[in-house]
Amino acid sequence: MNVPTPSGDLLAPVLAGKARAIARLISRAEMGSPECLQTLAKIYRSAGHAHVIGITGVPGSGKSTLVRSFAQAVRREGRTIAVVAIDPSSPFSGGAILGDRIRMLEIARDPGVFIRSMATRGVLGGLARAALDAVDILDAAGFDLVVIETVGVGQDEVDIVQAAHSTVVVSAPGLGDDVQAIKAGILEIADIHVVSKADRADANKTVTDLTQMLAMGLPEISDKVWVTPVLSISALNDDGVTGLLVSLDKHRAFLHESGNISKRSRRIAAHRILMIAEEVIRERLAVDQSQVMQALLDRVLAREVDPHSAAVEFLARVNENASK
């Protein structure tokens, strides 16, 4: 019988950049194994060096093709890159199709590239629960850039801004992305806008529309204000991809020179704390639900107590049980 490797034994090989150990520890983080929490804590202390990049946009905008070409551009410069590709999960099995990994097979064999697909597992906001643990692991493993490619669910995509140092929003001509951007707040979260499929005839119109919309809300230019560029890229023809890497390097330099990197890092940390706290509370509620809920349900259905009051009582009872 195979005995699983203790998570603590994976720490040294992960820090040495061993792909198999990295994959195993990410799997433990996805499963939410309590056994790996101490190892993840040590990983966190060793992380904080990579440039974390979020890439988002509606389905069909060409995110995966862009990420593949972008990874190739990074490797041509001799830097390493890891990709956490968030895939939609099955409502029945909870598993993911892992389509992004299939599309990136041609770069997956490069030792300077690591690709991991993760299922959303029902989480809104375009991010999987363990995505940021995976980012820490890949960061600590020594990758220069870590890309989070979100699932592409449209108006629930804005969580990525709480997870990345630089956020790239990908739009495609003819998909009505300008309207989606206004509705979902996607326009405001982008540090860089990319219009993909630039070989199409209507790409220039999308570039112009986005540029005009951005100009309407443009603040007074100063050294501490980042002016969001709109880049036209054809990933299939490898046209403009190097320009995206240049813009991302400029954005990272801007964050450090302006002091905004500390604000972003603080925002990311706050988001993670709240996400984990919500998860802990959700698990606690699931454990206590059968013990507390049934009596409250009877009272609510009998109209003896309203749902709001029942919810307050439910939480009070759960806290009381937790303190025993």
Secondary structure, DSSP 4 states (H G I P E B T S, - for coil): -PPPPPHHHHHHHHHTT-HHHHHHHHHHHHHT-GGGHHHHHHHHHH---SEEEEEE--TTS-HHHHHHHHHHHHHHTT--EEEEEEEPBPTTT--B--HHHHHTHHHHTSTTEEEEEEE-TT-SSS--TTHHHHHHHHHHTT-SEEEEE----STTGGGGGGT-SEEEEEE-TTTTHHHHHHHHTHHHH-SEEEE--TTSTTHHHHHHHHHHHHHHTPPPP-TT-----EEE-BTTTTBSHHHHHHHHHHHHHHHHHHTHHHHHHHHHHHHHHHHHHHHHHHHHHHHHHHHHHHHHHHHHHTTSS-HHHHHHHHHHHHHHHHT-
